Amino acid sequence: MEKRTIAQVAIEVLKESKQPMTAAEITQAILDKGLYTFNTKDPRAMVRGAIERRCKGLSRKNSVSNQSFEKLADGKYCLLD
């Protein structure tokens, strides 16, 4: 099985959820389902970073052009249509 990125599994979690989620909720779902193995003490920060690099409207020095997420006013993330 091909190893997926954090962003890819976050997309899977949000598609399955069908509703916006916080970084903590997305991280917990990834861990509960065994979708990704983190090699860090703070997986939530890794998930948040991976999402925000691909967030519409967030300007970060390490942003990527392939944007898949949007950060809502309540701090939750959703998928772009």
KELO-490429 format. One record per residue: residue number from 1; residue in three letters; x, y, z of N, C-alpha, C in turn. Coordinates in steps of 0.2 Angstrom, whole numbers, m for minus. Example, Ala and Ser with C-alpha at 12.3 -4.5 7.8 and 13.67 -1.06 7.14 Angstrom:
<sites>
{1 "Ala" {66 m28 39} {62 m22 39} {66 m16 39}}
{2 "Ser" {64 m11 35} {68 m5 36} {64 0 39}}
</sites>
This chain:
<sites>
{1 "Met" {4 m6 0} {0 0 0} {4 6 0}}
{2 "Glu" {3 11 m4} {7 17 m5} {6 21 1}}
{3 "Lys" {11 24 4} {11 29 10} {8 35 8}}
{4 "Arg" {3 37 12} {m1 44 10} {2 49 14}}
{5 "Thr" {1 55 12} {3 61 16} {m2 63 21}}
{6 "Ile" {0 67 26} {m5 69 31} {m11 73 28}}
{7 "Ala" {m9 77 23} {m15 81 19} {m19 76 16}}
{8 "Gln" {m17 71 13} {m21 66 10} {m26 62 15}}
{9 "Val" {m23 60 21} {m28 57 26} {m32 62 29}}
{10 "Ala" {m30 68 29} {m35 74 32} {m41 75 27}}
{11 "Ile" {m39 75 21} {m45 75 16} {m50 69 16}}
{12 "Glu" {m47 63 17} {m51 57 18} {m56 58 24}}
{13 "Val" {m53 60 30} {m57 61 36} {m62 66 35}}
{14 "Leu" {m61 72 32} {m66 77 31} {m71 75 26}}
{15 "Lys" {m69 71 21} {m74 69 16} {m79 64 20}}
{16 "Glu" {m76 60 24} {m80 55 28} {m85 58 33}}
{17 "Ser" {m82 64 36} {m86 67 41} {m92 71 38}}
{18 "Lys" {m91 74 32} {m96 78 29} {m97 84 33}}
{19 "Gln" {m93 86 37} {m94 93 41} {m87 95 43}}
{20 "Pro" {m87 102 44} {m80 105 46} {m78 102 53}}
{21 "Met" {m71 102 54} {m68 99 60} {m62 103 62}}
{22 "Thr" {m60 103 68} {m54 106 71} {m48 102 69}}
{23 "Ala" {m42 105 70} {m36 101 69} {m36 95 74}}
{24 "Ala" {m38 96 80} {m38 91 85} {m43 85 83}}
{25 "Glu" {m49 87 81} {m54 82 79} {m51 78 73}}
{26 "Ile" {m48 81 68} {m45 78 62} {m40 73 64}}
{27 "Thr" {m35 76 69} {m30 71 71} {m32 65 75}}
{28 "Gln" {m37 66 79} {m40 60 83} {m43 55 78}}
{29 "Ala" {m46 58 73} {m49 53 68} {m44 49 65}}
{30 "Ile" {m39 52 63} {m33 49 59} {m30 44 64}}
{31 "Leu" {m29 45 70} {m26 41 75} {m31 35 76}}
{32 "Asp" {m37 36 77} {m42 31 79} {m43 26 73}}
{33 "Lys" {m42 29 67} {m43 24 61} {m36 21 59}}
{34 "Gly" {m31 23 62} {m24 21 60} {m22 23 53}}
{35 "Leu" {m24 29 51} {m23 31 44} {m16 33 43}}
{36 "Tyr" {m12 35 48} {m6 38 47} {m2 37 54}}
{37 "Thr" {4 35 53} {9 34 59} {13 41 60}}
{38 "Phe" {12 44 65} {16 50 67} {22 49 71}}
{39 "Asn" {28 52 69} {34 51 72} {35 58 76}}
{40 "Thr" {31 60 80} {31 67 83} {27 66 90}}
{41 "Lys" {29 71 95} {26 71 101} {19 75 100}}
{42 "Asp" {19 79 95} {13 83 94} {10 83 87}}
{43 "Pro" {6 77 86} {3 76 79} {m2 81 77}}
{44 "Arg" {m5 84 82} {m10 89 80} {m6 95 77}}
{45 "Ala" {m1 97 79} {3 103 76} {5 101 69}}
{46 "Met" {7 94 68} {9 92 61} {3 92 56}}
{47 "Val" {m3 90 59} {m9 90 55} {m11 97 53}}
{48 "Arg" {m11 102 58} {m13 109 57} {m8 112 52}}
{49 "Gly" {m2 111 52} {3 113 48} {2 111 41}}
{50 "Ala" {0 104 40} {m1 101 33} {m7 104 30}}
{51 "Ile" {m12 105 34} {m18 108 32} {m17 116 30}}
{52 "Glu" {m14 119 34} {m14 127 33} {m9 128 27}}
{53 "Arg" {m4 124 26} {0 125 20} {m5 124 13}}
{54 "Arg" {m10 121 14} {m15 120 8} {m21 124 9}}
{55 "Cys" {m22 129 13} {m28 132 15} {m29 139 10}}
{56 "Lys" {m35 139 7} {m36 145 3} {m36 151 8}}
{57 "Gly" {m33 157 6} {m33 163 9} {m28 163 15}}
{58 "Leu" {m24 158 17} {m19 159 22} {m12 159 18}}
{59 "Ser" {m9 164 20} {m3 166 17} {3 164 21}}
{60 "Arg" {6 159 20} {12 156 24} {18 156 19}}
{61 "Lys" {24 156 22} {30 156 17} {31 149 14}}
{62 "Asn" {28 144 17} {28 137 14} {22 135 11}}
{63 "Ser" {17 139 10} {11 137 6} {12 134 0}}
{64 "Val" {8 130 m2} {8 126 m9} {2 129 m13}}
{65 "Ser" {3 128 m19} {m2 131 m24} {m8 126 m24}}
{66 "Asn" {m7 120 m23} {m13 115 m23} {m17 116 m17}}
{67 "Gln" {m22 120 m17} {m26 121 m11} {m32 117 m10}}
{68 "Ser" {m33 114 m5} {m38 109 m4} {m43 111 2}}
{69 "Phe" {m41 115 6} {m44 117 13} {m46 124 13}}
{70 "Glu" {m51 125 18} {m53 132 20} {m53 132 27}}
{71 "Lys" {m51 138 30} {m51 138 38} {m57 143 39}}
{72 "Leu" {m62 141 43} {m68 144 44} {m67 149 50}}
{73 "Ala" {m71 154 51} {m71 159 57} {m70 156 63}}
{74 "Asp" {m73 150 64} {m73 146 71} {m67 142 72}}
{75 "Gly" {m62 142 67} {m56 139 68} {m56 132 65}}
{76 "Lys" {m62 130 62} {m63 123 60} {m61 123 52}}
{77 "Tyr" {m59 117 50} {m57 117 43} {m62 113 39}}
{78 "Cys" {m63 115 32} {m67 111 28} {m64 110 21}}
{79 "Leu" {m66 106 17} {m64 105 10} {m66 110 5}}
{80 "Leu" {m62 112 1} {m64 117 m5} {m69 112 m9}}
{81 "Asp" {m73 115 m12} {m78 112 m17} {m74 111 m24}}
</sites>
